[in-house]
Amino acid sequence: MVKTLTHKILESHLVEGTLQPGSPIGIRIDQTLTQDATGTTAFLLFESMGVRRVKTEVSVSYVDHNMAQFGPENHNDHLYLQTVAARSGVFFSRPGNGICHQVHLERFGRPGATLLGSDSHTPTGGGLGMLAIGAGGLDVAVAMGGGAFHLTCPKVIGVKLTGKLHDWISAKDIILKLLSLLTTKGNVDCVIEYFGPGVETLSVPQRATIANMGAELGVTTSVFPSDKMTEQFLAAQNRESLFVPLHADADARYDRVIEIHLADLEPLAACPSSPDNVQPVRELEGVKCHQVLIGSCTNSSLSDLMIVAEVLRKAKRIAPMVELAVAPGSRQVLMMLAETGCLTPLLSAGARILESACGPCIGQGLSPANDVISLRTFNRNFSDRSGTRGDMVYLVSPETAVASAIVGEITDPRNMKQIMGIRYPTFRLPEHYVVDDNLIVPPLPESEASAVEIRRGPTIVVPETPTPLPKDLTGKVLLHCGDKVTTDHIMPAGVHLKHRSNVPEYSKAVFSSFNEEGKPTFAQRAMDLKKKGQYGIVVAGLSYGQGSSREHAAMCPMYLGVRAIIAKSIERIHRANLINFAIVPMEFALEGDYERVRRDDELEIPGLLEAIRSRNQITVLDRTGSFEFECNLNLSLRDRQILLQGGLLSYTRARSGTA
């Protein structure tokens, strides 16, 4: 039987279910990664499970999100993460070592492995031939404890790449093209698998860029074959022994095939405020920009930054009114920039060199001024994510970014020869990279780990376990929101992120972007309702919960008493997180009913537990509007068991006998 690469990797890791698209399956996880924005909670939950030591091949705890230490919160988290990693048999990547996805690609990933990460951009590993999936921290904690990861067996969309990219066109333009075709919604429970002769022309960092932004499509993950390019990359990292060739069978059948001719592509940009709002850069030329940021886990590899450096070496300056900042993806990238002589032209031209971290991508600094255009090589441009209300963020390639920084306007980089006399730079990547793992702390032997004292600062609070769902649920609609409400809207990062280890404090920011000046906040209204012994309900449109994997977007609403989400559709990771924290995800059977429900309506859901136990539809009564409507539950048997048990933690404890 001919097979896709996706199904080959799934089959070799399958522990439950059958590989029939749409059916529930469980797979063995080889590697996990966490980062400090989600990892603290993940390890607190891991400890709550009663498991002393991870049972994976490799687990790595990264610190890369919340690096600025205004107050003790972040450093408290860093010390907790380092000591709990030492106790648990986990590698610890110290602050300054780099962004988790870039470092994992360099130092830990291997073709054919499964990787589960508490970050939605974990699919970056697909560029190395891994089946790398983003999930909530509780799912990752279960995997660290040796449990299977459960998902819906995906459909596989084949993307056939042919030809070769022209100068000034990049991997970023490939994924932006695909986003323009598939958009950010409607791709749940799909995997994107790349094949065709064009794949052979793309380096692993280029593939990683494409796989990284596959997260914006809403797919489970993206995967590339493992071939000569993969072997070269691993050899450059002194890890060639891990190379294995992997590819789909020649006659593999895909559920859908999209063909992209690389030679037909042009520079593209995702316009405000969605990654799928894609337009050609040539149509945006002349729009003034005042900020250009290059980096993030999408475009901060050595090859990305060498292109930028070589262009700036020739230009020697940036436009007077442009702020340019560059964040190398890892300590290795920064060291290689210095060794290859590419750091100097960045500094000479006026670029600010940022720490090797996520930084401005999650609103941690460099928020743009009011009413200015910010060009970023990042992966998301959701409204207000930069930390500025009403921001205007465009997502572009490093080539477009550096050209625009030099000119001071959005500029098609193909015009740089005409404008500045600058040709596309040619250079050779080094055959071997600097390998210095001094900032990666390896796991202690089990005999020594038991003596480690775990540091728990006072700002670290063990998350509350959900209370069991009621037999019948009556609640108030606390919020009625539109389409594409992201986890950034639900649980903002920025200045609030330092409270991620303290759910009662962080919960004060839930839905803060929807708060009205001078009126009680969402959190205040929800808590008032909770104190009365009543429940909160949120009503939403299409693609609710898209974006980040942050489980706080479920955990904090749960803490405030929200126990049901009724939406037109709910994205995969967030839906799983809702179930994990005993919030019932429901979808309107008829989309028109969404318009009938209003904020502050009192809703009654009779027979909730019985419906969770055995039915696919449930009737909701709108007492305020005096009408009823049907909702779909779309729950697997395991989903039902988790909800009935009161969340994944209680479910896991019950199954392991540690309840």
Backbone hydrogen bonds, N-H to C=O, Kabsch-Sander energy under -0.5 kcal/mol:
donor,donor_aa,acceptor,acceptor_aa,energy
8,K,4,T,-1.7
9,I,5,L,-2.3
10,L,6,T,-2.5
11,E,7,H,-2.6
12,S,8,K,-1.8
13,H,9,I,-0.7
13,H,10,L,-1.2
14,L,10,L,-0.7
14,L,11,E,-0.8
15,V,26,G,-2.9
16,E,26,G,-1.8
20,Q,18,T,-2.4
22,G,153,C,-2.9
23,S,20,Q,-2.6
25,I,151,L,-2.9
26,G,16,E,-2.0
27,I,149,F,-2.5
28,R,13,H,-3.0
30,D,28,R,-0.5
30,D,114,T,-0.7
31,Q,114,T,-2.3
32,T,58,V,-1.8
33,L,116,L,-1.7
34,T,60,V,-1.9
36,D,62,Y,-0.6
38,T,35,Q,-1.3
39,G,35,Q,-4.8
40,T,36,D,-0.7
42,A,38,T,-2.0
43,F,39,G,-2.8
44,L,40,T,-2.1
45,L,41,T,-2.5
46,F,42,A,-2.2
47,E,43,F,-2.6
48,S,44,L,-1.7
49,M,45,L,-1.1
49,M,46,F,-0.6
50,G,47,E,-1.6
51,V,46,F,-1.0
54,V,88,S,-2.8
55,K,144,M,-2.9
57,E,30,D,-1.7
58,V,30,D,-1.6
60,V,32,T,-2.0
61,S,91,F,-3.0
62,Y,34,T,-2.7
62,Y,60,V,-0.6
63,V,93,S,-1.2
64,D,62,Y,-0.5
67,M,65,H,-1.1
70,F,68,A,-0.8
71,G,69,Q,-1.0
76,N,72,P,-2.5
77,D,73,E,-2.0
78,H,74,N,-2.5
79,L,75,H,-2.5
80,Y,76,N,-2.2
81,L,77,D,-3.0
82,Q,78,H,-2.3
83,T,79,L,-2.2
84,V,80,Y,-2.9
85,A,81,L,-1.9
86,A,82,Q,-1.9
87,R,83,T,-2.0
88,S,84,V,-1.7
89,G,85,A,-1.0
90,V,85,A,-2.5
91,F,59,S,-2.5
92,F,441,V,-2.3
93,S,61,S,-2.9
94,R,92,F,-0.8
94,R,439,L,-3.0
97,N,94,R,-2.2
99,I,329,G,-2.9
103,V,99,I,-2.7
104,H,100,C,-2.7
105,L,101,H,-1.8
106,E,102,Q,-1.9
107,R,103,V,-3.1
108,F,104,H,-1.9
109,G,104,H,-3.4
112,G,129,G,-2.8
113,A,110,R,-1.6
115,L,131,L,-2.1
116,L,31,Q,-2.3
117,G,133,I,-2.4
118,S,33,L,-2.1
119,D,117,G,-1.3
122,T,119,D,-1.8
124,T,121,H,-1.9
125,G,122,T,-2.1
126,G,123,P,-2.6
127,G,124,T,-2.1
128,L,125,G,-1.9
129,G,126,G,-1.5
130,M,125,G,-1.4
131,L,113,A,-2.5
132,A,130,M,-1.0
133,I,115,L,-3.1
134,G,220,T,-0.6
135,A,117,G,-2.5
140,V,136,G,-1.8
141,A,137,G,-2.5
142,V,138,L,-2.1
143,A,139,D,-2.0
144,M,140,V,-2.6
145,G,141,A,-1.5
146,G,143,A,-1.7
147,G,142,V,-2.7
149,F,27,I,-2.5
150,H,148,A,-0.5
151,L,25,I,-2.2
153,C,23,S,-3.4
155,K,189,D,-2.2
157,I,155,K,-0.6
157,I,191,V,-3.0
158,G,156,V,-0.7
158,G,256,R,-2.8
159,V,193,E,-2.7
160,K,158,G,-0.6
160,K,258,I,-2.5
161,L,159,V,-0.6
161,L,195,F,-2.9
162,T,160,K,-0.5
162,T,260,I,-2.0
169,I,166,H,-1.7
173,D,170,S,-0.8
174,I,170,S,-0.9
175,I,171,A,-1.9
176,L,172,K,-2.2
177,K,173,D,-1.8
178,L,174,I,-2.0
179,L,175,I,-2.4
180,S,176,L,-1.9
181,L,177,K,-1.1
182,L,178,L,-3.0
183,T,179,L,-2.0
190,C,187,N,-0.9
191,V,155,K,-2.4
192,I,221,T,-2.1
193,E,157,I,-2.8
193,E,191,V,-0.6
194,Y,223,V,-2.2
195,F,159,V,-2.2
198,G,161,L,-3.4
199,V,161,L,-0.6
199,V,196,G,-1.4
200,E,196,G,-0.5
200,E,197,P,-0.6
201,T,198,G,-1.3
202,L,199,V,-1.9
207,R,203,S,-2.4
208,A,204,V,-2.8
209,T,205,P,-1.9
210,I,206,Q,-1.7
211,A,207,R,-2.8
212,N,208,A,-2.8
213,M,209,T,-1.9
214,G,210,I,-0.6
214,G,211,A,-0.7
215,A,212,N,-1.5
216,E,213,M,-1.2
217,L,214,G,-1.4
218,G,215,A,-1.3
219,V,214,G,-1.0
220,T,190,C,-2.9
221,T,190,C,-0.7
223,V,192,I,-2.4
224,F,126,G,-2.3
226,S,246,L,-2.2
227,D,225,P,-0.6
231,E,227,D,-2.3
232,Q,228,K,-2.5
233,F,229,M,-2.1
234,L,230,T,-2.5
235,A,231,E,-2.4
236,A,232,Q,-2.1
237,Q,233,F,-0.9
237,Q,234,L,-0.5
238,N,235,A,-1.7
239,R,234,L,-3.3
242,L,239,R,-2.1
243,F,240,E,-1.6
246,L,226,S,-2.0
249,D,3,K,-2.8
252,A,249,D,-2.0
255,D,156,V,-2.2
256,R,156,V,-0.9
258,I,158,G,-2.7
260,I,160,K,-2.8
262,L,162,T,-2.9
262,L,260,I,-0.8
264,D,261,H,-2.0
265,L,262,L,-1.3
269,A,279,Q,-2.3
270,A,395,L,-2.2
271,C,269,A,-0.7
271,C,277,N,-3.7
273,S,381,N,-0.6
274,S,271,C,-1.7
277,N,274,S,-1.9
278,V,276,D,-1.7
279,Q,269,A,-2.6
281,V,267,P,-2.4
283,E,280,P,-1.1
284,L,281,V,-1.9
285,E,281,V,-0.7
286,G,410,I,-1.6
287,V,284,L,-1.7
288,K,286,G,-0.5
289,C,408,G,-1.7
290,H,373,I,-2.0
291,Q,373,I,-1.1
292,V,323,E,-3.0
293,L,375,L,-2.7
294,I,325,A,-2.7
299,N,295,G,-1.0
305,L,301,S,-2.2
306,M,302,L,-2.3
307,I,303,S,-1.6
308,V,304,D,-1.6
309,A,305,L,-2.6
310,E,306,M,-2.6
311,V,307,I,-2.0
312,L,308,V,-2.3
313,R,309,A,-2.0
314,K,310,E,-1.1
315,A,311,V,-2.3
316,K,312,L,-3.0
318,I,349,A,-0.7
319,A,405,A,-2.7
322,V,319,A,-1.9
323,E,290,H,-2.0
324,L,322,V,-0.6
325,A,292,V,-2.1
326,V,352,R,-3.1
327,A,294,I,-2.8
329,G,300,S,-2.3
331,R,97,N,-2.1
334,L,330,S,-2.2
335,M,331,R,-2.6
336,M,332,Q,-2.4
337,L,333,V,-2.3
338,A,334,L,-1.8
339,E,335,M,-2.4
340,T,336,M,-2.4
341,G,338,A,-0.9
342,C,337,L,-2.1
343,L,337,L,-1.3
346,L,342,C,-0.7
347,L,343,L,-2.1
348,S,344,T,-3.2
349,A,345,P,-1.7
350,G,346,L,-0.6
350,G,347,L,-0.9
351,A,346,L,-2.4
352,R,324,L,-2.5
354,L,326,V,-3.0
354,L,352,R,-0.7
357,A,355,E,-1.9
358,C,64,D,-2.7
361,C,358,C,-1.9
362,I,359,G,-1.8
363,G,360,P,-1.7
364,Q,359,G,-2.0
365,G,363,G,-1.2
372,V,369,A,-1.0
374,S,392,M,-2.3
375,L,291,Q,-2.8
376,R,394,Y,-2.8
377,T,293,L,-1.8
383,S,273,S,-0.6
385,R,382,F,-1.9
387,G,384,D,-1.7
391,D,388,T,-1.3
392,M,372,V,-0.6
394,Y,374,S,-2.6
395,L,270,A,-2.2
396,V,376,R,-2.3
396,V,394,Y,-0.5
401,A,397,S,-2.6
402,V,398,P,-2.6
403,A,399,E,-1.9
404,S,400,T,-2.2
405,A,401,A,-2.1
406,I,402,V,-1.8
407,V,403,A,-2.0
408,G,404,S,-2.9
410,I,287,V,-3.0
415,N,412,D,-2.5
416,M,413,P,-1.8
419,I,415,N,-2.7
420,M,416,M,-2.6
421,G,416,M,-0.7
421,G,417,K,-1.0
422,I,416,M,-1.7
423,R,421,G,-0.6
433,Y,236,A,-2.6
436,D,434,V,-0.7
440,I,437,D,-1.9
441,V,92,F,-3.2
441,V,439,L,-0.6
444,L,86,A,-0.5
448,E,445,P,-1.3
449,A,445,P,-2.5
450,S,446,E,-1.2
451,A,448,E,-1.4
452,V,449,A,-1.8
454,I,452,V,-0.6
456,R,454,I,-0.6
457,G,455,R,-0.6
460,I,457,G,-1.8
461,V,459,T,-0.6
461,V,501,S,-3.2
473,L,605,I,-2.1
474,T,472,D,-0.5
475,G,603,L,-2.6
476,K,535,Y,-2.1
477,V,601,D,-2.5
478,L,476,K,-0.9
478,L,537,I,-2.4
479,L,537,I,-0.9
481,C,539,V,-2.7
484,K,542,L,-2.9
486,T,484,K,-0.7
487,T,546,Q,-2.1
490,I,486,T,-1.9
491,M,487,T,-2.9
494,G,362,I,-1.7
496,H,493,A,-2.1
497,L,494,G,-1.2
499,H,496,H,-2.1
500,R,497,L,-1.9
502,N,499,H,-2.4
505,E,502,N,-0.6
506,Y,499,H,-0.6
506,Y,502,N,-3.0
507,S,503,V,-2.6
508,K,505,E,-1.3
509,A,506,Y,-2.1
510,V,507,S,-1.5
511,F,490,I,-2.7
512,S,509,A,-2.1
513,S,489,H,-0.6
514,F,511,F,-2.0
515,N,512,S,-1.2
519,K,516,E,-2.2
525,R,521,T,-2.5
526,A,522,F,-2.8
527,M,523,A,-2.5
528,D,524,Q,-2.3
529,L,525,R,-1.8
530,K,526,A,-2.4
531,K,527,M,-2.4
532,K,528,D,-0.8
532,K,529,L,-0.6
533,G,530,K,-2.1
534,Q,529,L,-2.3
535,Y,474,T,-1.1
536,G,561,G,-2.3
537,I,476,K,-2.2
538,V,564,A,-1.8
539,V,479,L,-2.7
540,A,566,I,-2.4
541,G,482,G,-1.9
544,Y,541,G,-0.6
544,Y,569,S,-2.6
545,G,485,V,-2.9
546,Q,485,V,-0.8
546,Q,543,S,-1.1
553,A,550,R,-1.4
554,A,551,E,-2.2
555,M,551,E,-3.3
556,C,552,H,-2.3
558,M,554,A,-2.2
559,Y,555,M,-2.1
560,L,556,C,-1.7
561,G,558,M,-1.6
562,V,557,P,-2.7
563,R,536,G,-2.1
564,A,536,G,-0.9
565,I,584,V,-2.5
566,I,538,V,-2.8
567,A,565,I,-0.6
567,A,586,M,-2.6
568,K,540,A,-0.7
568,K,541,G,-1.0
569,S,541,G,-1.5
571,E,544,Y,-2.6
575,R,571,E,-2.5
576,A,572,R,-2.2
577,N,573,I,-2.2
578,L,574,H,-2.6
579,I,575,R,-2.0
580,N,576,A,-2.5
581,F,577,N,-1.5
582,A,579,I,-2.0
583,I,578,L,-3.0
584,V,563,R,-2.5
584,V,582,A,-0.5
586,M,565,I,-2.9
586,M,584,V,-0.5
587,E,632,N,-2.3
588,F,567,A,-1.8
589,A,630,E,-2.3
590,L,630,E,-0.6
593,D,590,L,-1.9
594,Y,591,E,-1.6
595,E,592,G,-0.8
596,R,592,G,-0.6
597,V,593,D,-1.4
600,D,477,V,-3.1
601,D,598,R,-1.8
603,L,475,G,-3.1
603,L,601,D,-0.6
604,E,621,L,-2.8
605,I,473,L,-3.7
608,L,471,K,-1.1
608,L,605,I,-0.7
609,L,471,K,-1.4
611,A,607,G,-2.3
612,I,608,L,-2.6
613,R,609,L,-2.1
614,S,610,E,-1.8
615,R,611,A,-2.6
618,I,631,C,-2.3
620,V,629,F,-3.1
621,L,604,E,-3.1
622,D,620,V,-0.5
622,D,627,F,-3.4
623,R,602,E,-1.9
623,R,621,L,-1.0
624,T,602,E,-1.0
626,S,622,D,-1.3
627,F,622,D,-1.4
629,F,620,V,-2.4
631,C,618,I,-2.4
632,N,587,E,-3.4
633,L,616,N,-3.0
634,N,616,N,-0.6
640,R,636,S,-2.3
641,Q,637,L,-2.1
642,I,638,R,-2.5
643,L,639,D,-2.4
644,L,640,R,-2.6
645,Q,641,Q,-1.8
646,G,642,I,-0.8
646,G,643,L,-0.7
647,G,642,I,-2.9
648,L,580,N,-2.0
649,L,580,N,-0.6
651,Y,647,G,-2.1
652,T,648,L,-3.0
653,R,649,L,-2.5
654,A,650,S,-2.3
655,R,651,Y,-2.0
656,S,652,T,-2.0
657,G,653,R,-1.0
658,T,653,R,-2.1
659,A,653,R,-1.0
